[in-house]
Amino acid sequence: MKEKGVLYKVCLTNLLLGLGLYSAIEVAYLQSKNISLVYISALNLSIPLLTACLEIPTGIVGDWLGRKKVLHLTYISFSISTCILLFANHIAIIFLAYVLEALGWSFYSGNTESIIYELSEKKKLDTNRSLGNFYASLSVGYLLSGIIVGLLPGSYSEDIFKYALIATLIFRVVSTIIVYTLKGINSEGDSKKTPIELFRKTLKVFFKDKKSISICVYEAMGRLQFYLPVIYQPILFMKGMSVKQVAIIYSITQLAQSLSQKFSPMVVEKFKIPRLIKFGPIIQGLFLLLLVSNNFLLILLGVVVSYCAIPLKGQCITLLKHEEVDNEIRSTFLSVISLATLIINSIFLSICGKIISYNTIAGVTCLAITLIIISGIAVNNIIASSKDNLIKIEE
């Protein structure tokens, strides 16, 4: 039961991380600082880019020093980032906050997921459901964040921004305190092997066939959860919606994503991985095209379905990734995968973002069509290289 208690606490910190209210007001807050949409897009993309640069070092640290120590560093980085953002009045200071946010996500990505997977294996729990619940807790946090923003006191945007950032800081500090109480997580890494040896072994696994890079390409094409607000929120603001109204819409999209994440393990069991990774990008791409509609309901439908596709695809890919490695290099391997994914994703979204800044219809169309075509190519490679693992996972 001890492992289950630790899993619940890790999910609780994940929930509080998702409760960072800044996500719901990010675009409006930056616009209030007289930052243009081009720079807002650049700041938004700076997190995956910076996270990419830090992925491998932080992944190696997770395997070398131990999961628990890295978990501490994760939430300390998030808390300091929010504290800086609360008082920032210049784009350079805001960028510093984003750098620390990226550092937090780089610590978080491979290490925290490894904790969930390893604890589930140790307790002989269903890893599919454990990972699904873990990511569902983050989605529930994002859902509640938009609702809370809508309930914040203050009639002016500046008041809402201030309260949202203070609440975000409180949630993250509480998470930091919780992770220091966790027991049962590996606090010692593999210090017998040097970081270079761990990295070499990881690269050997990564490059043994084209499956790993295909997973990276597939995941990169559909990783839109952090970028979709940059597309749809300015559209909604142009239609005359207030910050609170857009925050409520943000919550609606997060509700859809949360429900999708919650039920994704059952959907994977029923429809199987090959079918989901084939049709997920097609559905996501087609509904993305609705964002260029003049009808508010169609825009909302497009955003909601696009968000719903992300957890379903992600659950499939997560299971495939973990089947490739053992615990010795799990965090490093996931970080290498994440690094490659983030680089591809950042290049892809930077190109699409540039087009969108000049012409929304052309940019969104480019985004949707490229997603469908490139994902389809990657799926063929994944399925061809994963027949044995797919059978094992589905059993």
N, C-alpha and C positions, 0 to 999 in steps of 0.2 A: 504493500500500500504506500510505502514511502516514495517510490518512484512516481506513483499517480499524484501524490501531493505536490511533488516538485513540478510535474507537468502542469498542474493547475496553476501554480504560482507563476511559471514562465508564461502561460497563456494570459494570466492577469497583467503581467508587465507589458505583454503585447497589446492587450486591450487599452491600457493607459497610454501606450505609445500612439496608437491609432486615435486616441482622444485628443491629440494635439490639435487644438482648435485653429492653429495657424493655417493648416491645409485648406480649410474652408474659406478663409479670407485672404489667402496669399496674393492673388492677382489684384484685388481691390486695394489691399494694403500697400503693395508696391506702387500701384498707380497713384495712391495718395502721397507718395514720396516723390512724385513727378518723374518716375522711371518709365520710359517708353516701353511699348509692347515688345519691341525687338530685344531690349535689355532684360525684360521680364522673362522672355523665352530663353535667353542666354543664361540667366541665373537658374532657371528651372532645369536646364540641361547641364549646368555645371555640377550638380549633385551626382548624376550618373557618371559624368566624365571623371570627376575627382575620385569618386568611389572606385572607378575602374583602375585608376593609378594606384590606389591603396589596397585593392583586393588581395593580391598575392601576398604582400608582406603581412597583412592582418590575418589571412588564412593560415599562413605558416605559423604565426604566433599562436593561433588557436590550437594547432596540433602539437606545437613545441612546448608552450607554457601551460596549456590546459584550458578547458572550456570556461571554467568559472571566472578566472582572472580576466579573460577577454570580455565576458558578459559584464563585469564591473566597468571596464573601459567603455563599453558600448553606451551605457546609460549616463555615464559621466560626460561623455562627448555630447550627447543629445542635450543634456541639461545646460552645459556651458553655452552651446549654440543658441538656445532659446533665450538665455540671460543676455547675451550680446545683442540679439535681435530686438529685445525689448527696449533697449536704449539707443539703438543705431539710428543715425540721422543722415548718413552718407552712404553712397553705394559701395564704397570700399569696405566700410565696417559691416554692411549687410553681406558682402561677399565673404568676409571672414567667418561670419556666422554660418554661411552655406558650406564653407570648407570644413568646419567642425561637424556640421550635419552629415556631410559626406563621409567623414571619418567614422562617425557613429554607425552609419549604414554599412560601411565596409567591414567593421567589426561584427555587425549584426548578421550579415547575409549568410556566410557559410557556417559560422560558429553556432548560432542559435538554432538553426535548422538541424545541425548535427546533434545538438543536445536532445532535441525531441526524438530524432530517429534512434539514437543510441539508447535512451531511456526506454523507448518502446520495445526495442529488441531485448533489452535486459529483462523487462517485465513480461516479455512475450505478448505484448499488446499488438493490435492491428495498426501497423505503421501508416497505412492508407488513411485510416480514420484519425489517428493522432496528428498527422501532418495537416489533415483537413481542418480539425478543430483548432490547431495552432494558428493557421492563417485566417480562419473564420473569426477568431478573437480580434485580430487586427482590423478586419473589415467591419466588425461591430463597433469598434472604436471610431473608425472613420464615419460610420453612420450616425452615431450619437453626437459626434463633434459638430456636424451641421445643425442638428436640432438644438444643441446647447447654444450655438452662436445666435440662432433665431430667438432664443429666450433671454439673451444677455440684456442687462439694463442699459440705458443710454439711447438718446434719440439721434446722436450724431455718429458718423462713421468712426471718427477718432476715438470716441469712448469705447465703441465695440472692439476696435483693434486692440486697445490697451487691455481690456478685460480678457480678450481671447488669448493674448500672449502671456498674461499673468497666469491664467488657468493652465495653459500649455506647460509653463515652467513648473507649476505645482505638480501636475500629473507626472512629469518626467523625474522630478526629485523623489516623489513617492516610489516610482519604479526603481530608482537607484537604491533606495533603502531596502526594498523587497529583495533585490538580487543578492544583497549582502547576507540575507537570512537563509538563502537556499542551501540545502544539504543534499548529498547524493550525486552531485554533478562532479565529473572528473576535474579535479583541481590541479592535477599534475599531468604534464604533457610527456611526449617521448623525447626526453632530454638526452637519451643515449645516441640518437641520430642528430646530426647537424641539420639546420634549416636547409642547407644546400642539398643534402641527401634526400630529405623529404620532398623537396621541390623536383629533383630529378626523377624520383619514382612517380610523382604525380604527372609529370610531362610524358613519361613512358606510357602511362595508362591513357592519358588524354589523346595521344597521337597514334594509338595502336590501330585505329581504324577511323573512318570518316563519320562515325556515329556522333562523337562528342561535338565536333564542329557543327554538324547538322542540327544538333539540339540547341546550340548557341544561336544559330541563324533563326531557327524556328521561334525560339523564345524572344529574340530581339525584335522580330517583326510585330509581335502582338503585345509587347510590354508598353502599354499606353496609359496605365492607371495614373501616372504622375503627369502625363502630358495632355490628356484630354481636357482638363480644366482650362489650359492655355488656349484651347480651340473654342470650346463652347461658352465659357464664361464671358469673354468679350462680346460674343454674339448676343448673349442675353442682356448684357449691360446696354448694348446699342438699341435693344428693344425696349429700354426704359425700366428695367427691373432694378430694384434696390439691392444693397448688399445682403440684407436679411432674407429677401426672397431668393436670391441666388444661393445662399447658404442652405435654405430649405431644399432647393432643387439638388444641391450637392448631397444632402442627406438621402434624398430619394434614390439617387444613383448608387450611393453607398449601401443602402438597404438592399437593392437588387444584387450588388456584388456580394454582400454579406450572406444573403440567402443562397446565392449560387455557390459560394465557398462552403457553406454549411452542408449542403446536399451533394457537393461534388464527389465525395467518396462513394456515396450510393450510386450516383450517376455513372461513375467509372466502373463500378462493379456490374451494373446492368448493361451498359452499352459498349464497354470494353475500350481500351486505349486506342487501337488503330482507327476505329470509327470516329472517335472524338477528336483526335488530332488531325484527321482528314477534313472533317466538316466544320470544325471550330473556326479556322481562319476565313472560310468562305462566308459564314454567317456574320462574323465580326466585320469583315470588309464591306459587305453589302449594306449593313446597317450604319456603318460610318458615313456612307454617302448621304444619309438623311440629315446630317449636320448642316448641309448647305441649303436645306429647305427653308422656305419662308414661313412655314407652319410651326408654331411653338411645340405642339404635341408631337409632331414628327421628329423634331430635334431632340426632344426629351426621350422619345422611344429609341432613337438612334444611339444616344448616349447610354441609356439603361442596358440595352442588349449588348452593346460593345463592352461595357463593364462586366456583364454576366459571363461573357465568353472567356474573360481573362482567368478566373479561378479554375474553370473546367479544364482549360488547356494547361494551366500551370500545374494542376494536380497530377496530370498524366506525365508531364515532363519531369516533375520532381521525383516521382517513383522510378522513372527510368534512370535518372542521374544517380540515385543512391545505389542502384543495383550494380553500378560499375566499379565501386570501390569498397575497401574495408575501413575500419575505424582509424587505422594508423594515419591515413592521409585524407580522411573524409573532408575535413574543413579546408585543407589546401586545394583539393580537387574541386570542391564546390566554388571556391574563390576563383580558381582558374576559369571554370565555366562561366562564372558571373562576370569576370573581367572581359572575356571574349564577347559575352552577350552585351555588356554595357557599351563596349567600343562600337560594335555593329549597330546597336540601338541608337547611340548618340549620333553617329554619322547619318543614319537613316532619318532620324527625327530632325536633325539640323538642316538637312536638305529640304525635307517637307516643310519645316517651319519657315525657312527662307521663302519658299514658294507661297505659303499661306499668308505671310506678311505683305505680299504684293497682291495676291489673288486667292481668296479663301476657297472658292470653288475648285480652282486648279490644284491647290495644295492638298485639299482633302481627297480629291479624286486620285491624285498621285499616291497618297498615303494608302488608300483602300486597295487600289489595283495592285500596287507593289506587294502589299501584305499578302494578298491572295496568291499571287504567282510564286513569289519566293518561298512562302510557307509550304506550298504544294511540292516544290522541288525538295525541300528539306525533309518533308514527311516521307517521301519515297525512300530516301537514304536511311532514315531512322528505322522504318519498318523492315527494310532489307537487312539491316544489321542487328535487329533486336528480336528475332523470332523466338529464340530460346528464353530470353529474359521476359518477353511478353507473356509467354505461357506460364512461367514461374510466378510472375506478379499476379496474373489473373486467377491462378490457383489459390 
